[in-house]
């Protein structure tokens, strides 16, 4: 069994994916992990929208049209959706709690770590605070306007290798002990 620290060391943002379809059972696993995320006062404000290429892969091995359109929601930082084989939009109902951003971010982190555990690559694409990008994601994924989109996570089998975190180079100076 992989330790939690090993998951943290190995989990890196992956932006290039193979054309291998992500199995539905793996996506279901990621979603279960997201649903187990803590939230303030157990309000569970998050909602998850899944885009899975499944059988919708073209002759070039590219994923379905929504994933390809997601690649254009930002000038920089969304191109990985052009090769992604799945994605999960993490949105939340901000009327339920003023901590919706924190709650949704914790759920997104659970998805990212669960993806690594399942042998998948993943990358967070920030949407919140970028109005035009959020409008595009709402339209592409038919998300109600009552929900705010925090991020979209690209998913797929890794087609690039990234160095693990070097624990000897961690920024321990950022840790402060209060007596």
Order of alpha helices (4+ residues) and beta strands (2+ residues): alpha-alpha-beta-alpha-beta-alpha-beta-alpha-beta
